[in-house]
Amino acid sequence: MSSSGGSGSLSHRFEPTRQGAYHVGILLTEGVSAWTAHDVNDGRPAALGWHLGHGALEDPRMPTHPASVSFVTLPEWSTLVPDAALVPGSEIRHLELVHGELPAGPLRDEPVSSLGATCLFKHETALERRALERFPHAHPLSLQALMVRGVLARAAERPTILVHRGEGRSDIAVAKDGKLLLSNTFPTRTDKDVLYFVLLAAERSGLSPDELDLRIGGTHPGDDSTLLGRYFRRTTAAFSVPWADASHRVERWMAAFDQFACVS
């Protein structure tokens, strides 16, 4: 246990001093943070560390010379815009239309080529600054773009709902037959809130709980899997790795693990 309340799981093959061997994905929130390392040669996850606060940025177990680094910070303000509708200079108006007043800081964009769209987003400035001070060349990513790519990858065999439960909000994405049906953020403070909005997302997508796989992750897990299991027969964790500590809910750090697929 580290001084910042951290812990982690390392595979037997993880060698943190290997030069340029790993991509590091970082997840930062005000309350908790995590990092993952993926082997850039075979794409397999090799290590995970998590902490209270921002301790993940200073974890001594992190690769010393990573090949690349990316990060997601939460909360996030984001929206998807079809490329045909994205006129230069209109970016901030698209985001304001969805969220109203926005925080200070840079407006960022991330192409989502599978949709022919761009994800516009803003991060909380102080958290983003922390990440870039530690890794000046790190690439900022959007949670919404991760959700879109993640649900499309997980929906290869069956229609899928992917849920990332955060502090007071849940990001939900739905996909079927290689097509994104829904991607949105909903206010969720209780397990019943999560159930309501997951059922709403299924209904808005024209799908019934019986035909859906429900995959759940996120930094603030509740007991919603039991409640959701009454409605969705196939409810599983959004992410797992065989070498992880079985007593810890690794799916909490889905937004760190999924970053490798966006940069590889």
VEXDRENZA-380878 format. One line per 8 residues: number of its first residue (from 1); their letters; for each residue x, y negated, z of C-alpha. Coordinates in Angstrom, 2 decimals. Layout:
BEGIN
NUM> A> X Y Z  ... .
This chain:
BEGIN
1> MSSSGGSG> 0.00 0.00 0.00  1.46 -3.38 -0.98  1.26 -6.63 0.92  -1.44 -7.84 -1.46  -3.64 -4.87 -0.72  -2.56 -3.00 -3.81  -2.17 0.58 -4.85  -1.86 2.53 -8.07 .
9> SLSHRFEP> -1.41 5.74 -9.99  1.58 6.65 -12.14  1.87 9.55 -14.57  4.92 11.79 -14.30  6.11 10.48 -17.68  6.09 6.79 -16.70  9.55 5.17 -16.86  9.15 1.45 -16.08 .
17> TRQGAYHV> 12.70 0.51 -17.13  12.37 1.86 -20.71  12.98 -1.09 -23.03  9.96 -1.97 -25.18  8.19 1.30 -24.42  4.87 0.01 -23.07  2.04 -2.37 -23.68  0.87 -3.99 -20.46 .
25> GILLTEGV> -2.80 -4.94 -20.12  -3.72 -7.24 -17.23  -7.10 -7.99 -15.69  -7.40 -11.03 -13.40  -10.34 -12.20 -11.30  -10.46 -14.38 -8.20  -10.91 -11.34 -5.97  -9.04 -8.44 -7.57 .
33> SAWTAHDV> -6.51 -7.80 -10.32  -5.02 -4.82 -12.13  -2.47 -3.85 -14.75  -2.12 -0.82 -17.00  0.73 0.47 -19.13  0.20 2.33 -22.42  3.01 4.12 -24.22  3.29 2.30 -27.56 .
41> NDGRPAAL> 4.50 5.46 -29.34  1.54 7.73 -28.62  -1.01 5.31 -27.11  -1.47 7.31 -23.94  -2.03 5.43 -20.66  0.92 5.96 -18.35  0.38 3.79 -15.27  -2.12 1.72 -13.31 .
49> GWHLGHGA> -1.75 -0.74 -10.47  -4.45 -2.72 -8.67  -4.41 -5.44 -6.03  -6.43 -7.89 -4.06  -6.19 -11.42 -5.40  -3.61 -11.94 -8.15  -1.04 -9.47 -6.85  -0.99 -7.46 -10.08 .
57> LEDPRMPT> 1.15 -10.16 -11.67  3.96 -9.49 -9.18  3.71 -5.72 -8.88  7.30 -4.33 -8.88  6.09 -1.09 -10.48  5.14 -2.88 -13.71  7.32 -2.19 -16.80  10.35 -4.44 -16.65 .
65> HPASVSFV> 10.65 -5.05 -20.41  7.24 -4.40 -22.01  6.83 -4.39 -25.76  3.77 -6.64 -25.45  1.39 -8.05 -22.85  -2.26 -9.03 -23.01  -4.73 -10.22 -20.40  -8.40 -10.79 -19.65 .
73> TLPEWSTL> -9.51 -13.20 -16.95  -12.96 -13.32 -15.39  -15.30 -15.13 -15.30  -15.45 -15.72 -19.05  -17.63 -17.88 -21.27  -17.97 -16.30 -24.72  -20.14 -15.75 -27.77  -19.96 -13.87 -31.07 .
81> VPDAALVP> -20.37 -15.92 -34.25  -20.63 -14.45 -37.78  -17.66 -15.63 -39.80  -20.00 -17.04 -42.47  -21.49 -19.39 -39.85  -18.19 -20.49 -38.36  -17.48 -23.87 -39.96  -14.16 -25.41 -38.85 .
89> GSEIRHLE> -14.85 -27.89 -36.07  -18.12 -26.23 -35.01  -16.58 -23.77 -32.56  -17.27 -25.67 -29.35  -20.88 -26.32 -30.38  -21.52 -22.60 -30.80  -20.24 -21.95 -27.30  -22.17 -24.87 -25.78 .
97> LVHGELPA> -25.37 -23.66 -27.41  -25.06 -20.40 -25.46  -23.60 -21.60 -22.16  -24.30 -25.32 -21.88  -21.63 -27.03 -19.81  -18.23 -25.40 -20.21  -15.12 -25.41 -18.00  -12.05 -27.38 -18.96 .
105> GPLRDEPV> -9.28 -25.60 -20.79  -8.44 -24.31 -24.25  -11.07 -22.82 -26.53  -9.84 -19.48 -27.88  -10.99 -17.21 -30.66  -10.57 -13.51 -31.35  -11.52 -11.91 -34.69  -13.76 -8.83 -34.51 .
113> SSLGATCL> -13.22 -7.51 -38.02  -15.58 -4.56 -37.62  -18.45 -7.05 -37.32  -17.22 -9.72 -39.71  -17.42 -12.07 -36.73  -15.30 -14.09 -34.34  -15.53 -14.11 -30.56  -15.21 -17.64 -29.18 .
121> FKHETALE> -14.29 -17.80 -25.51  -12.97 -19.81 -22.62  -11.25 -18.56 -19.50  -11.07 -20.16 -16.08  -8.01 -22.41 -16.47  -6.21 -21.65 -13.21  -6.30 -17.88 -13.71  -5.16 -18.12 -17.31 .
129> RRALERFP> -2.31 -20.39 -16.24  -1.15 -17.80 -13.69  -1.01 -15.12 -16.36  0.91 -17.29 -18.82  3.38 -18.49 -16.18  4.27 -14.87 -15.47  4.21 -13.77 -19.13  4.52 -16.83 -21.43 .
137> HAHPLSLQ> 4.01 -14.76 -24.59  1.03 -12.79 -23.31  -1.99 -12.64 -25.58  -5.36 -13.72 -24.08  -8.25 -11.41 -24.94  -12.01 -11.70 -24.53  -13.98 -9.24 -22.42  -16.89 -9.50 -24.85 .
145> ALMVRGVL> -14.67 -8.51 -27.78  -13.33 -5.61 -25.69  -16.91 -4.54 -24.95  -17.83 -4.60 -28.64  -14.84 -2.52 -29.67  -15.26 -0.26 -26.66  -18.90 0.58 -27.26  -18.31 1.22 -30.98 .
153> ARAAERPT> -15.47 3.62 -30.13  -17.54 5.42 -27.49  -20.63 5.69 -29.71  -19.03 7.94 -32.33  -21.32 10.87 -31.50  -24.36 9.40 -29.74  -25.99 5.99 -29.23  -24.21 4.43 -26.27 .
161> ILVHRGEG> -24.69 1.68 -23.72  -21.46 0.37 -22.19  -21.73 -1.58 -18.93  -19.02 -3.66 -17.25  -20.23 -4.71 -13.82  -18.49 -7.78 -12.41  -19.09 -10.19 -9.56  -22.69 -11.35 -9.95 .
169> RSDIAVAK> -22.88 -10.43 -13.64  -22.81 -7.45 -15.95  -21.66 -7.34 -19.56  -23.69 -4.86 -21.59  -23.15 -3.65 -25.16  -25.17 -1.13 -27.18  -24.13 0.68 -30.38  -25.54 3.37 -32.66 .
177> DGKLLLSN> -24.25 4.93 -35.89  -21.25 2.61 -36.03  -23.37 -0.52 -35.64  -23.48 -2.97 -32.76  -27.08 -3.46 -31.63  -26.59 -5.77 -28.64  -23.85 -7.56 -26.70  -24.75 -9.90 -23.86 .
185> TFPTRTDK> -24.09 -10.91 -20.27  -26.76 -10.66 -17.58  -26.98 -11.89 -13.95  -26.78 -8.83 -11.67  -26.33 -8.99 -7.92  -27.91 -5.68 -6.92  -28.13 -2.14 -8.26  -31.76 -2.80 -9.17 .
193> DVLYFVLL> -30.67 -5.81 -11.25  -28.28 -3.58 -13.17  -31.01 -1.01 -13.77  -33.45 -3.67 -14.99  -31.07 -5.20 -17.51  -29.74 -1.85 -18.76  -33.31 -0.73 -19.41  -34.00 -4.09 -21.06 .
201> AAERSGLS> -30.94 -3.69 -23.28  -32.11 -0.23 -24.34  -35.60 -1.53 -25.10  -34.31 -4.53 -27.07  -32.14 -2.13 -29.08  -35.10 0.09 -29.92  -33.69 3.07 -28.03  -35.01 5.28 -25.25 .
209> PDELDLRI> -32.98 6.36 -22.21  -33.23 10.01 -23.28  -31.23 9.45 -26.46  -28.48 7.29 -24.94  -25.12 7.89 -23.33  -24.61 5.38 -20.51  -20.98 4.56 -19.71  -20.32 2.43 -16.62 .
217> GGTHPGDD> -17.24 0.55 -15.45  -16.33 -2.78 -13.91  -14.52 -4.46 -11.06  -17.48 -4.48 -8.66  -19.04 -1.00 -8.75  -22.19 -0.33 -6.79  -24.28 2.76 -6.26  -26.07 2.10 -9.52 .
225> STLLGRYF> -25.02 5.42 -11.10  -27.43 7.27 -8.79  -30.26 4.85 -9.55  -29.53 4.78 -13.27  -29.31 8.57 -13.31  -33.03 8.74 -12.65  -33.62 7.16 -16.07  -30.54 8.09 -18.11 .
233> RRTTAAFS> -29.67 11.80 -18.21  -26.14 11.20 -19.53  -24.52 8.71 -17.16  -20.73 8.85 -16.83  -17.75 6.69 -15.95  -16.55 4.48 -18.80  -12.94 5.54 -18.38  -10.84 8.21 -16.70 .
241> VPWADASH> -7.25 9.44 -16.81  -6.12 12.90 -15.65  -3.22 11.68 -13.52  -5.14 9.05 -11.56  -5.89 9.28 -7.86  -9.19 11.18 -7.74  -10.29 9.18 -4.68  -10.24 5.90 -6.63 .
249> RVERWMAA> -12.78 4.78 -9.22  -10.43 4.19 -12.14  -13.31 2.94 -14.29  -13.15 -0.30 -12.28  -10.20 -1.25 -14.48  -11.79 -0.44 -17.85  -11.14 -4.01 -19.04  -7.41 -3.48 -18.48 .
257> FDQFACVS> -7.24 0.00 -20.06  -9.24 -1.00 -23.15  -6.88 -3.84 -24.06  -4.40 -1.50 -25.76  -6.92 -0.64 -28.48  -7.21 -4.33 -29.34  -3.50 -4.99 -29.77  -2.21 -1.68 -31.16 .
